[in-house]
Amino acid sequence: MKEISEIAKEIGILNDELEFYGRYMAKVNPKILERLKDRKNGKLILVTAMNPTSAGEGKTTTTIALSQGLKYLGKKVMITLREPSLGPNFGVKGGGTGGGKCQVLPSDEINLNFTGDFHAISAAHNLLSALINNHVFHGNELNIDLKELRWKRTIDMNDRSLRNIIVGIGNQGGALAEDSFLITPASEIMAIMGFAENYRQLKEMLGNIIIGYDKDGKQLRAKDLKAQGAMAALLKNVIKPNLVQTTEGVPAFVHIGPFGNIAHGHNSVLADKIALKLADYVVTEAGFGSDLGAQKFIDIVLRRGGYNIDLAVIVITIKAIKHHGGMKKEDKFEYLVKGLENVYYHIENMRRYGVPVVVSLNKFKEDKDEEIQYISKELKARGIEFAVNEGYLKGGEGAVDLANKVLKVLNENKEVKINFTYEPTDKVKDKIEKIAKTVYGASGVEFSKKALSVLKEIDENNLNDFDVCMAKTQYSISDDQNKLGWPKNFTIKVQDIMLSGGVKFAVPLTGEIMTMPGLPKHPISEEVDIDDEGNIHGLL
């Protein structure tokens, strides 16, 4: 690795705009945007995917590979990524820093405590929880209805035993109440940090968090407890993007990590905005497939951030294609043919937005040449540029074909005009229906009585300016993970709608969305160790 000051200098960040966390990590002061405000933005490339399997299809590895391929071709490039969560790192998935010769470094630091962002967000979240219970204990002046509390506690660890708990037990326990934990990436504060660009905005958003209701049914917010100042103080450094590097020295912002299915699944707007001023090409990624991550990135992040997208790379794998073709054990070519329907959906979804597309196959050693040739032939017939990405094994050199295809399509499409799914002035109910019908291709939306009561509350409290952030399974275009490929004639069932007042999200809950994952019988944590020199081993 290079010293982080050297990486910063190469991309144009001044030393007094850095706050160092050792030799290889630094935070960047957001005030850098004042110095760079007159610079033209670089090109923004979004890496999205087909509907993934549980192992993921390699978006992060592809993001890093593409950036290194562009650097190999002499381009000035940066990447922006989410921060990994400790829960999945120690559970099934392992680390979130890429793989092989395409990683962000130092990977062990980034996958563990990094610069402390997740810990600070957890602390700010739990401070609000403590203030709520403390207020009730000292007389409950706000008349908080404990049965209508909406603010849970948080921890950045997979722990199924914390999904439903009782707090306040014992003589010194305070107010007895049902409670629960969600994992830190699912915290509304994580989503808020993705959009706050200064401390004034941050305090305003924190103050507007809906904590619950009083016994007369009135909404209560964090500012009613005067909580926003102390919470923002804990988040003082979190707002600053983290600068690291890839295995081949590409500058990388790794900042903020909201869930992709219950939140918007993207790094911070600040990281994107700074990177776009510093580099000619910025490669970023959004959570899961284009039906979730790319939809939210375009309809929420881009619109709020005020910047544009120039191209989308759709990551596919032969394993995922066959899965969507119905393959269970026996491997047949027909599963590949049928499963390509899922890829075609994601291509058409991005085209509907008006975004040019390149499809990238994340190659594995067991992939057969005839299968790759068939995919290439079928995509070429549809006018789609296709590349095989071998960045995992070969680094930037293995992604040169992908980089060249990306540059070719960028040159052919000089300006992208986005076709957004809904208008900000639409009612929340209409926004939900437009996403379900236009993006997923659903025939209709079915609202439960509970969801309809929240829609009524939205109307009564003038909250229709909220963005809709759908909570849906990542494994299917529909809300049923068993509907593979490109399902048709299905109904989206909205069971409830969560209101996140600080970040202004209406979150329709479809299917079972887990906000506190559990660990498997043999978690990755069993393999993690540290040697006498302080080196971490076993963290994937």
Buried (B, 14 or more C-beta within 10 A) or exposed (E): BBBBBEBBBBBBBEEEBBBBBEEBBBBBBBEBBEBBEEEEBBBBBBBBBBBBBEEBBBBBBBBBBBBBBBBBBEBBBBBBBBBBBBBBBBBBBBBBBBBBBBBBBBBBBBBBEBBEBBBBBBBBBBBBBEBBBEBBEEEBEBEBBBEBBBBBBBBBBBBEEBBEBEBBEEEEEBBEBEBBBBBBBBBBBBBBBBBBBEBEBBBBBBBBBBBBBBEEEEBBBBBBBEBBEBBBEBBEBBBBBBBBBBBBBBBBBBBBBBBBBBBBBBBBBBBBBBBBBBBBBBBBBBBBBBBBBBBBBBBBBBBBBEBBBBBBBBBBBBBBBBBBBEBEEEEEEEBBBBBBBBBBBBBBBBBEBBBBBBBBBBBEEEBEEEBBEBBBEBBEEBEBBBBBBBBBBBBBBBBBBBBBBBBEBBEEBEEBEBEBBBEEEBBBBBBBBBBBBBBBBBEEBEBBEEBEEBBEBBEEEEBBEBBBBBBBBBBBBBBBBEBBBBBEEBBBBBBBBBBBBBBBBBBBBBBEBBBBBBBEEEBBBEEBEEEEEEEBEEBB
